[in-house]
Every structure is written in structure tokens, then in C-alpha cells.
């Protein structure tokens, strides 16, 4: 149980393009999902907490207008990287948990390359 | 501030046992989690401790001492596929996961 699906796995696109990444909880409902970013050989960095039916909570230093998060249902959260630039190239990973005391389970991640 | 410390890198031999330590200082405690992350992949959940003591799951065991702010992950009968980063994370009083930087484990034949 507790399977999280993330799509797409890889994105390569031109600078200035907006990219949408989907995160779905397949066999459970997730009122909260989390979006992380990880640069090569670095730690996971929490970008934002996505709350179903309300605004996302962003970590300090993360631009809300650049990284748009929508959590429209209990099984789907999306992250849109708007007007992406080469410095946005990274590994983006979502996660969700089944409860406050339960572990977070991760999607397989999306590798984003902006040319 | 909140802080989780674990060694940056460890090396062990195939077939041996290795212990990866994690110490934490957080505002509140609602569980400690260990994850495995292979290079280029997302983390996968390994174990969870909320009470003091040892939790065993096959070749992997995790120990917790809340009074000492300390945990370890024990890997037995090491295999080459165990080469990965091992991440320690603690849920604080707000149920937010605080992550360690990870320990890169290198397994040698």
C-alpha cells in the first residue's frame, strides 16, 4: 500500500517553457503532499507543503509565483515550474503520507533539464 | 534550531555489518524514519521508530533512544546493492519532517 505516482519522469525543454509535474496517491487519500528538490550530490530540500483545498505553504526562499502548486483533490497535487530557466534544472520529488505518525512515501521523481 | 547529524560517508565490506548513527535535536518528536536513496532515484522508506528500542526488518534494524536523541540503522550481511545514501528524518511537534543530510554508504567486495 501507500503508492505515490509521479509523472513525467524526465522533462527536457527550452528556457522560458512552463512545466507541470503531477503527483498522485494511488491507493490512499492524501490531504497533504510535499514537494522536494534535490541538486546532484546534495540533500533533499523541502520546497512546499501542498494542502488539499487550500493554498500551499512554501519554505523560505522558494518563489511562490515561480513554483505554482495546486492540490485539487485528495489524490492529486501538481507543481508547475513557470518560465523555467537552466538554474531550475533539478530532480523534483513529491511525497505523501497516510497519517501524522506515518512515513512519507515518495514518487519516483522528475528529472527536469532546461536548455 | 533543529538539527540532525549523521556521518557523511561510510565504507564497509560485502557480507559484513555496518551501523549508521543519527543524532537529533528537534522541537518535539513524533517519530524517526530511515530512508534509502540510490543515486539518481527517489528515497524509499526503510523503517520507523516512535518508541525506544529496536525495530527489526530482515537484514535491517533501527534503534531509538529518545532520551539521548539518538538512533542507528544496522545493516547486516551487506550486499553490493546496499550501496546508497541513508537518510535519517525526524517528525517534529508540527509533524514536519526534518531531514539529515544523509550518509553515503560504499560497499566494497
Interface residues (C-beta under 8 A of the other chain):
Chain A: X6 X34 X43 X44 X46 X49 X91 X93 X100 X101 X102 X103 X104 X105 X106 X107 X108 X109 X111
Chain B: X30 X31 X33 X40 X41 X42 X43 X44 X45 X48 X50 X87 X91 X95 X96 X97 X99 X100 X101 X102
